[in-house]
Amino acid sequence: MANAVIEMNDIVKTYEMGNEKVDVLKGVSIRIQAGEFVCILGPSGSGKSTLMNIIGCIDTLSSGEYYLDSENVTTSNEDKLTEIRNKKIGFIFQKFNLLPRYDSLYNVALPLLTRGRRYKDVVDEAKNALREVGLEDRMNHKPNELSGGQQQRVAIARALVGSPDILLADEPTGNLDSKSGEDVINLFKELNKRGHTIVLITHDMNVAKNAGRIICIKDGLIDE
């Protein structure tokens, strides 16, 4: 597929639980193009979280092939997977995962600091990421001084700061009230219009319908 940033062919993921083997993903094939806004929709136990972990190179597959930005990451070792996570994927989580002792600016700069760069050299990039999510006036506020929706925007800015190929969002509205959740989804839509590839994981059809395409997963298989 031309311009496919994610190409997964017949992905199987099996976990060993004692003497039993449990197939969580049973032959999943998906393709996502650069610039798409795709939602992976499924109920609890459908395999969507496992699929998300494989897309994000947090977990490895049991069989099949996975190409990320045309690179075969199927047999990559942990060091290589860590490098891919740091450079190609921006993660957004349901629980924000912000450091409570630090302000928004430092929280956003953190991914660049973990790459060995100095804080004074990354401040401008962190400021630009906060401007992109409309929080330039909250740069010096700590998480407890922000609303839930604002904290999630900081988390999105943190995901953007390294200019990743993909934004991978796991139930990003799950801890928000309906208005804040709607604001965050509108931000994703705006970021997508600016060219960002977004993959959003959810169980909520009302969230999923905002994406350009929905991939439904059920019982470890693509359902629709």
Backbone as CSV, one residue per row, in Angstrom:
resi,resn,N_x,N_y,N_z,CA_x,CA_y,CA_z,C_x,C_y,C_z
1,MET,0.841,-1.193,0.000,0.000,0.000,0.000,0.873,1.240,0.000
2,ALA,0.655,2.135,-0.936,1.452,3.351,-1.020,1.266,4.190,0.233
3,ASN,2.399,4.703,0.757,2.390,5.600,1.915,1.868,4.946,3.193
4,ALA,1.863,3.629,3.272,1.419,2.964,4.500,2.484,3.149,5.577
5,VAL,2.091,3.742,6.713,3.024,3.851,7.834,2.909,2.636,8.742
6,ILE,1.746,1.991,8.726,1.539,0.756,9.488,1.021,-0.310,8.542
7,GLU,1.718,-1.436,8.469,1.253,-2.571,7.684,1.462,-3.840,8.505
8,MET,0.365,-4.462,8.888,0.410,-5.671,9.702,-0.240,-6.804,8.920
9,ASN,0.492,-7.904,8.803,0.024,-9.035,8.015,-0.103,-10.279,8.891
10,ASP,-1.343,-10.732,9.081,-1.643,-11.992,9.762,-0.986,-12.062,11.152
11,ILE,-1.219,-11.011,11.940,-0.603,-10.921,13.267,-1.301,-11.863,14.251
12,VAL,-0.502,-12.676,14.900,-0.980,-13.578,15.954,-0.217,-13.244,17.233
13,LYS,-0.947,-13.145,18.337,-0.318,-12.962,19.637,-0.887,-13.983,20.601
14,THR,-0.009,-14.810,21.137,-0.396,-15.875,22.054,0.317,-15.686,23.380
15,TYR,-0.442,-15.760,24.463,0.130,-15.692,25.807,0.050,-17.071,26.446
16,GLU,1.102,-17.433,27.170,1.091,-18.685,27.925,0.678,-18.397,29.359
17,MET,-0.389,-19.053,29.781,-0.904,-18.885,31.140,-0.899,-20.252,31.812
18,GLY,0.190,-20.505,32.552,0.373,-21.837,33.111,0.634,-22.832,31.990
19,ASN,-0.185,-23.860,31.931,-0.048,-24.859,30.879,-0.916,-24.549,29.666
20,GLU,-1.645,-23.448,29.741,-2.547,-23.107,28.640,-1.969,-22.003,27.775
21,LYS,-2.349,-22.033,26.508,-2.003,-20.959,25.580,-3.279,-20.237,25.171
22,VAL,-3.238,-18.912,25.272,-4.409,-18.109,24.955,-4.082,-17.236,23.745
23,ASP,-4.828,-17.430,22.681,-4.659,-16.613,21.478,-5.481,-15.335,21.630
24,VAL,-4.793,-14.217,21.770,-5.472,-12.932,21.945,-5.728,-12.285,20.587
25,LEU,-4.743,-12.335,19.701,-4.908,-11.903,18.314,-4.758,-13.137,17.427
26,LYS,-5.665,-13.284,16.486,-5.788,-14.566,15.775,-5.612,-14.437,14.261
27,GLY,-4.773,-13.500,13.857,-4.534,-13.315,12.434,-5.066,-11.983,11.952
28,VAL,-4.532,-10.902,12.524,-5.012,-9.548,12.246,-4.155,-8.918,11.147
29,SER,-4.798,-8.375,10.143,-4.107,-7.658,9.070,-4.729,-6.273,8.923
30,ILE,-3.923,-5.254,9.089,-4.416,-3.881,8.909,-3.359,-3.055,8.191
31,ARG,-3.810,-2.013,7.513,-2.917,-1.058,6.862,-3.443,0.347,7.139
32,ILE,-2.550,1.199,7.550,-2.910,2.589,7.859,-1.955,3.489,7.094
33,GLN,-2.525,4.409,6.345,-1.723,5.295,5.516,-1.287,6.552,6.270
34,ALA,-0.214,7.130,5.795,0.244,8.397,6.355,-0.855,9.436,6.229
35,GLY,-1.087,10.164,7.339,-2.083,11.226,7.330,-3.490,10.783,7.657
36,GLU,-3.706,9.497,7.933,-5.047,9.029,8.297,-5.331,9.293,9.781
37,PHE,-6.618,9.381,10.090,-7.111,9.365,11.469,-7.965,8.115,11.584
38,VAL,-7.411,7.093,12.221,-8.049,5.777,12.301,-8.371,5.457,13.745
39,CYS,-9.545,4.921,13.975,-9.932,4.450,15.298,-10.016,2.930,15.289
40,ILE,-9.399,2.303,16.287,-9.551,0.861,16.505,-10.549,0.696,17.636
41,LEU,-11.702,0.141,17.289,-12.854,0.082,18.194,-13.124,-1.359,18.603
42,GLY,-13.311,-1.571,19.905,-13.641,-2.905,20.356,-13.986,-2.924,21.832
43,PRO,-14.762,-3.907,22.254,-15.111,-4.020,23.671,-13.946,-4.556,24.492
44,SER,-14.102,-4.542,25.804,-13.100,-5.126,26.684,-12.893,-6.590,26.326
45,GLY,-11.628,-6.999,26.226,-11.325,-8.383,25.895,-11.284,-8.688,24.416
46,SER,-11.440,-7.662,23.581,-11.479,-7.886,22.137,-10.099,-8.080,21.537
47,GLY,-9.063,-7.622,22.239,-7.703,-7.685,21.723,-7.167,-6.338,21.293
48,LYS,-7.965,-5.273,21.469,-7.524,-3.954,20.984,-6.323,-3.424,21.753
49,SER,-6.263,-3.682,23.061,-5.114,-3.202,23.838,-3.843,-3.949,23.450
50,THR,-3.961,-5.235,23.198,-2.801,-6.006,22.740,-2.349,-5.516,21.374
51,LEU,-3.298,-5.244,20.490,-2.960,-4.706,19.173,-2.268,-3.354,19.311
52,MET,-2.776,-2.520,20.207,-2.150,-1.221,20.445,-0.707,-1.388,20.911
53,ASN,-0.463,-2.323,21.823,0.885,-2.536,22.342,1.837,-3.010,21.259
54,ILE,1.329,-3.786,20.314,2.176,-4.241,19.207,2.436,-3.097,18.237
55,ILE,1.401,-2.319,17.922,1.591,-1.149,17.058,2.631,-0.219,17.671
56,GLY,2.565,-0.025,18.982,3.479,0.871,19.683,4.827,0.280,20.020
57,CYS,5.083,-0.959,19.573,6.350,-1.650,19.831,6.616,-1.809,21.329
58,ILE,5.531,-1.867,22.113,5.641,-2.153,23.544,5.668,-3.661,23.766
59,ASP,4.949,-4.391,22.924,4.890,-5.851,22.981,5.302,-6.404,21.622
60,THR,5.679,-7.664,21.603,6.081,-8.313,20.359,5.026,-9.319,19.940
61,LEU,4.993,-9.617,18.646,4.003,-10.556,18.129,4.539,-11.978,18.181
62,SER,3.614,-12.944,18.121,4.001,-14.357,18.126,4.292,-14.848,16.720
63,SER,3.523,-14.381,15.758,3.786,-14.695,14.354,3.130,-13.634,13.484
64,GLY,3.527,-13.599,12.233,3.061,-12.581,11.303,4.161,-11.585,11.008
65,GLU,3.831,-10.512,10.320,4.799,-9.487,9.967,4.244,-8.105,10.268
66,TYR,5.135,-7.242,10.755,4.756,-5.855,11.065,5.786,-4.913,10.461
67,TYR,5.300,-4.045,9.572,6.136,-3.008,8.975,5.680,-1.648,9.504
68,LEU,6.623,-0.907,10.059,6.351,0.436,10.556,7.176,1.413,9.729
69,ASP,6.489,2.261,8.991,7.169,3.210,8.107,8.125,2.463,7.168
70,SER,7.614,1.356,6.605,8.318,0.505,5.631,9.460,-0.304,6.233
71,GLU,9.669,-0.217,7.539,10.736,-0.977,8.192,10.133,-2.204,8.876
72,ASN,10.692,-3.374,8.587,10.211,-4.609,9.204,10.716,-4.667,10.641
73,VAL,9.781,-4.508,11.587,10.179,-4.509,13.002,9.843,-5.840,13.679
74,THR,9.462,-6.835,12.875,8.995,-8.111,13.414,10.021,-8.755,14.327
75,THR,11.280,-8.736,13.930,12.317,-9.434,14.691,13.265,-8.473,15.404
76,SER,12.855,-7.218,15.552,13.726,-6.234,16.202,13.946,-6.573,17.671
77,ASN,15.174,-6.336,18.160,15.446,-6.576,19.575,14.944,-5.395,20.414
78,GLU,15.050,-5.509,21.728,14.469,-4.508,22.614,15.112,-3.138,22.434
79,ASP,16.419,-3.089,22.206,17.084,-1.805,21.991,16.525,-1.105,20.759
80,LYS,16.319,-1.878,19.694,15.779,-1.308,18.460,14.344,-0.858,18.665
81,LEU,13.551,-1.649,19.377,12.161,-1.271,19.643,12.088,0.006,20.479
82,THR,12.996,0.145,21.438,13.044,1.366,22.253,13.352,2.571,21.380
83,GLU,14.286,2.426,20.467,14.625,3.510,19.543,13.431,3.893,18.678
84,ILE,12.709,2.879,18.198,11.527,3.136,17.364,10.460,3.870,18.166
85,ARG,10.222,3.419,19.398,9.218,4.079,20.251,9.587,5.541,20.478
86,ASN,10.848,5.812,20.710,11.282,7.167,21.017,11.162,8.106,19.831
87,LYS,11.382,7.589,18.630,11.495,8.464,17.462,10.261,8.477,16.565
88,LYS,9.535,7.378,16.521,8.472,7.264,15.518,7.058,7.348,16.073
89,ILE,6.895,7.176,17.399,5.552,7.086,17.964,5.413,8.025,19.156
90,GLY,4.350,8.822,19.135,4.007,9.649,20.278,2.826,9.031,21.007
91,PHE,2.990,8.739,22.294,1.965,8.021,23.067,1.116,8.989,23.886
92,ILE,-0.192,8.751,23.878,-1.140,9.520,24.683,-1.993,8.521,25.453
93,PHE,-1.992,8.638,26.785,-2.646,7.645,27.621,-3.886,8.206,28.307
94,GLN,-4.725,7.311,28.768,-5.961,7.702,29.448,-5.661,8.470,30.734
95,LYS,-4.605,8.091,31.447,-4.326,8.672,32.757,-3.291,9.792,32.709
96,PHE,-3.000,10.322,31.529,-2.129,11.478,31.309,-0.649,11.178,31.574
97,ASN,-0.338,10.541,32.738,1.046,10.178,33.089,1.993,11.378,33.104
98,LEU,1.518,12.492,33.660,2.369,13.664,33.819,3.102,13.602,35.164
99,LEU,4.278,14.201,35.220,5.033,14.260,36.474,4.486,15.398,37.331
100,PRO,3.932,15.096,38.511,3.219,16.114,39.292,4.098,17.236,39.813
101,ARG,5.391,17.001,39.980,6.272,18.019,40.577,6.736,19.059,39.559
102,TYR,6.481,18.801,38.290,7.046,19.662,37.253,5.952,20.368,36.464
103,ASP,6.305,21.520,35.897,5.334,22.295,35.133,5.111,21.693,33.740
104,SER,4.176,22.277,33.019,3.807,21.756,31.699,5.008,21.741,30.758
105,LEU,5.794,22.807,30.803,6.920,22.914,29.887,7.913,21.778,30.076
106,TYR,8.241,21.474,31.334,9.186,20.388,31.594,8.576,19.039,31.210
107,ASN,7.304,18.837,31.511,6.654,17.576,31.148,6.689,17.349,29.644
108,VAL,6.484,18.412,28.873,6.498,18.280,27.420,7.920,18.047,26.911
109,ALA,8.890,18.666,27.543,10.283,18.523,27.108,10.871,17.153,27.427
110,LEU,10.259,16.427,28.343,10.854,15.197,28.879,11.272,14.184,27.814
111,PRO,10.453,13.888,26.775,10.906,12.910,25.774,12.213,13.296,25.095
112,LEU,12.434,14.596,24.912,13.675,15.048,24.293,14.845,14.929,25.267
113,LEU,14.563,15.126,26.562,15.611,14.991,27.575,16.078,13.546,27.685
114,THR,15.139,12.610,27.514,15.515,11.195,27.598,16.393,10.768,26.421
115,ARG,16.437,11.589,25.387,17.339,11.318,24.258,18.730,11.900,24.486
116,GLY,18.934,12.477,25.667,20.253,13.000,25.997,20.455,14.466,25.682
117,ARG,19.401,15.165,25.279,19.535,16.584,24.976,19.400,17.422,26.246
118,ARG,19.960,18.611,26.236,19.920,19.496,27.409,18.632,20.315,27.403
119,TYR,18.144,20.602,28.615,16.865,21.301,28.741,16.873,22.634,28.002
120,LYS,17.948,23.403,28.156,17.986,24.731,27.526,17.929,24.645,26.002
121,ASP,18.310,23.464,25.453,18.309,23.291,24.001,16.962,22.833,23.452
122,VAL,16.061,22.409,24.346,14.781,21.870,23.858,13.586,22.732,24.285
123,VAL,13.844,23.800,25.024,12.749,24.622,25.539,11.879,25.164,24.417
124,ASP,12.488,25.665,23.364,11.702,26.247,22.276,10.810,25.205,21.607
125,GLU,11.320,23.989,21.439,10.511,22.925,20.841,9.321,22.575,21.739
126,ALA,9.556,22.538,23.048,8.471,22.251,23.983,7.428,23.371,23.975
127,LYS,7.879,24.614,23.905,6.946,25.738,23.829,6.094,25.661,22.564
128,ASN,6.722,25.323,21.453,5.983,25.222,20.190,4.929,24.115,20.255
129,ALA,5.259,22.999,20.906,4.294,21.905,21.040,3.100,22.337,21.887
130,LEU,3.361,23.105,22.955,2.269,23.612,23.787,1.416,24.626,23.021
131,ARG,2.049,25.427,22.187,1.271,26.354,21.353,0.369,25.577,20.394
132,GLU,0.876,24.444,19.891,0.111,23.665,18.921,-1.173,23.106,19.527
133,VAL,-1.184,22.895,20.838,-2.394,22.387,21.496,-3.139,23.491,22.245
134,GLY,-2.732,24.750,22.040,-3.452,25.881,22.616,-3.208,26.113,24.087
135,LEU,-2.043,25.734,24.590,-1.763,25.888,26.022,-0.523,26.733,26.292
136,GLU,-0.234,27.676,25.402,0.940,28.504,25.618,0.840,29.339,26.895
137,ASP,-0.398,29.576,27.379,-0.573,30.364,28.604,-0.555,29.493,29.858
138,ARG,-0.283,28.205,29.710,-0.229,27.305,30.870,1.131,26.611,30.983
139,MET,2.144,27.197,30.366,3.459,26.559,30.324,4.064,26.345,31.699
140,ASN,3.800,27.272,32.615,4.438,27.210,33.937,3.514,26.657,35.018
141,HIS,2.411,26.054,34.616,1.473,25.452,35.563,1.786,23.964,35.747
142,LYS,1.697,23.508,36.991,1.859,22.084,37.291,0.532,21.359,37.043
143,PRO,0.572,20.021,36.918,-0.649,19.276,36.610,-1.822,19.564,37.544
144,ASN,-1.545,19.736,38.859,-2.654,19.966,39.794,-3.264,21.357,39.658
145,GLU,-2.663,22.189,38.826,-3.199,23.525,38.554,-3.955,23.575,37.228
146,LEU,-4.135,22.406,36.617,-4.795,22.297,35.318,-6.036,21.427,35.423
147,SER,-7.002,21.676,34.552,-8.171,20.797,34.464,-7.762,19.484,33.790
148,GLY,-8.657,18.501,33.848,-8.371,17.228,33.195,-8.131,17.389,31.705
149,GLY,-8.950,18.205,31.060,-8.785,18.433,29.627,-7.465,19.110,29.305
150,GLN,-7.062,20.050,30.159,-5.778,20.723,29.945,-4.613,19.760,30.165
151,GLN,-4.733,18.884,31.167,-3.676,17.901,31.392,-3.526,16.982,30.184
152,GLN,-4.655,16.605,29.580,-4.562,15.744,28.409,-3.941,16.487,27.231
153,ARG,-4.196,17.778,27.122,-3.556,18.575,26.071,-2.035,18.647,26.288
154,VAL,-1.611,18.764,27.541,-0.179,18.718,27.835,0.396,17.369,27.401
155,ALA,-0.345,16.296,27.691,0.105,14.960,27.291,0.195,14.841,25.774
156,ILE,-0.735,15.466,25.059,-0.690,15.447,23.597,0.511,16.244,23.100
157,ALA,0.775,17.395,23.721,1.959,18.183,23.356,3.229,17.382,23.590
158,ARG,3.280,16.652,24.688,4.446,15.796,24.975,4.625,14.747,23.879
159,ALA,3.516,14.213,23.377,3.591,13.230,22.297,4.054,13.871,20.993
160,LEU,3.722,15.150,20.792,4.055,15.837,19.542,5.496,16.313,19.480
161,VAL,6.129,16.530,20.631,7.365,17.300,20.674,8.500,16.655,19.885
162,GLY,8.526,15.363,19.777,9.603,14.704,19.042,9.330,14.527,17.565
163,SER,8.228,15.119,17.076,7.815,15.008,15.666,7.714,13.549,15.220
164,PRO,6.934,12.735,15.932,6.818,11.319,15.561,5.973,11.134,14.302
165,ASP,6.136,9.992,13.662,5.320,9.673,12.492,3.868,9.423,12.883
166,ILE,3.660,8.872,14.082,2.328,8.420,14.489,2.026,8.915,15.897
167,LEU,0.781,9.370,16.111,0.257,9.602,17.453,-0.644,8.420,17.799
168,LEU,-0.312,7.720,18.870,-1.052,6.538,19.297,-1.740,6.853,20.611
169,ALA,-3.077,6.937,20.580,-3.849,7.389,21.740,-4.687,6.242,22.291
170,ASP,-4.510,5.950,23.562,-5.217,4.852,24.226,-6.317,5.427,25.123
171,GLU,-7.566,5.309,24.686,-8.717,5.802,25.449,-8.458,7.219,25.982
172,PRO,-8.098,8.166,25.113,-7.649,9.481,25.588,-8.727,10.320,26.247
173,THR,-9.997,9.964,26.079,-11.075,10.726,26.717,-11.668,9.985,27.919
174,GLY,-11.084,8.849,28.276,-11.674,7.983,29.296,-11.787,8.615,30.668
175,ASN,-10.886,9.554,31.002,-10.901,10.191,32.322,-11.446,11.617,32.285
176,LEU,-12.125,11.964,31.184,-12.581,13.340,31.010,-14.102,13.418,31.009
177,ASP,-14.624,14.582,31.430,-16.060,14.809,31.285,-16.371,15.007,29.804
178,SER,-17.643,15.013,29.464,-18.043,14.994,28.063,-17.541,16.218,27.303
179,LYS,-17.592,17.406,27.938,-17.138,18.623,27.260,-15.628,18.581,27.016
180,SER,-14.860,18.201,28.040,-13.407,18.117,27.870,-13.044,17.048,26.855
181,GLY,-13.769,15.929,26.883,-13.529,14.872,25.913,-13.775,15.335,24.492
182,GLU,-14.850,16.096,24.310,-15.156,16.637,22.985,-14.064,17.601,22.521
183,ASP,-13.552,18.407,23.440,-12.478,19.340,23.091,-11.220,18.586,22.653
184,VAL,-10.897,17.496,23.349,-9.711,16.710,23.002,-9.882,16.048,21.640
185,ILE,-11.066,15.512,21.368,-11.313,14.896,20.067,-11.222,15.944,18.955
186,ASN,-11.752,17.124,19.199,-11.642,18.195,18.204,-10.184,18.572,17.960
187,LEU,-9.364,18.508,19.006,-7.941,18.777,18.846,-7.300,17.707,17.959
188,PHE,-7.651,16.449,18.188,-7.128,15.377,17.331,-7.517,15.611,15.872
189,LYS,-8.749,16.011,15.645,-9.206,16.271,14.278,-8.419,17.410,13.643
190,GLU,-8.129,18.438,14.439,-7.342,19.565,13.931,-5.906,19.126,13.638
191,LEU,-5.323,18.338,14.537,-3.960,17.846,14.314,-3.901,16.966,13.070
192,ASN,-4.941,16.179,12.848,-5.002,15.345,11.650,-5.054,16.200,10.392
193,LYS,-5.804,17.296,10.441,-5.868,18.205,9.292,-4.501,18.812,8.990
194,ARG,-3.681,18.943,10.035,-2.336,19.497,9.845,-1.344,18.450,9.350
195,GLY,-1.812,17.200,9.176,-0.964,16.169,8.589,-0.523,15.061,9.516
196,HIS,-0.906,15.109,10.793,-0.500,14.072,11.737,-1.295,12.776,11.511
197,THR,-0.595,11.656,11.520,-1.247,10.348,11.480,-1.661,9.974,12.901
198,ILE,-2.935,9.643,13.086,-3.457,9.363,14.426,-4.130,7.996,14.451
199,VAL,-3.756,7.183,15.427,-4.410,5.906,15.689,-4.960,5.967,17.103
200,LEU,-6.260,5.888,17.227,-6.937,6.055,18.510,-7.639,4.745,18.885
201,ILE,-7.394,4.294,20.106,-7.987,3.062,20.622,-9.138,3.435,21.551
202,THR,-10.319,2.831,21.336,-11.452,3.138,22.205,-12.477,2.014,22.176
203,HIS,-13.357,2.029,23.184,-14.512,1.125,23.195,-15.792,1.900,22.893
204,ASP,-15.653,3.219,22.696,-16.805,4.121,22.633,-17.083,4.531,21.183
205,MET,-18.217,4.114,20.653,-18.576,4.452,19.278,-18.715,5.957,19.087
206,ASN,-19.184,6.669,20.115,-19.331,8.116,19.995,-17.980,8.801,19.780
207,VAL,-16.928,8.225,20.337,-15.577,8.725,20.093,-15.103,8.277,18.715
208,ALA,-15.327,7.004,18.405,-14.806,6.418,17.172,-15.348,7.097,15.922
209,LYS,-16.596,7.542,15.973,-17.226,8.094,14.770,-16.591,9.404,14.312
210,ASN,-15.713,9.979,15.136,-15.005,11.199,14.743,-13.808,10.917,13.841
211,ALA,-13.391,9.667,13.778,-12.234,9.311,12.958,-12.617,9.220,11.490
212,GLY,-11.607,9.243,10.637,-11.868,9.088,9.215,-12.191,7.659,8.837
213,ARG,-11.716,6.702,9.633,-11.970,5.283,9.366,-11.992,4.536,10.689
214,ILE,-12.875,3.572,10.795,-13.004,2.758,12.007,-12.649,1.319,11.670
215,ILE,-11.762,0.729,12.469,-11.442,-0.699,12.377,-12.022,-1.360,13.619
216,CYS,-13.004,-2.234,13.415,-13.644,-2.909,14.550,-12.956,-4.242,14.796
217,ILE,-12.629,-4.497,16.064,-11.986,-5.750,16.438,-12.846,-6.457,17.466
218,LYS,-12.975,-7.765,17.313,-13.798,-8.570,18.217,-13.193,-9.968,18.305
219,ASP,-13.014,-10.437,19.531,-12.492,-11.783,19.771,-11.189,-12.047,19.016
220,GLY,-10.331,-11.005,18.963,-9.011,-11.180,18.370,-8.967,-11.160,16.860
221,LEU,-10.069,-10.762,16.217,-10.140,-10.720,14.765,-10.739,-9.396,14.309
222,ILE,-10.352,-8.945,13.124,-10.990,-7.762,12.550,-12.421,-8.139,12.178
223,ASP,-13.357,-7.402,12.776,-14.776,-7.734,12.610,-15.404,-6.941,11.469
224,GLU,-14.910,-5.720,11.258,-15.511,-4.867,10.242,-14.554,-3.739,9.894
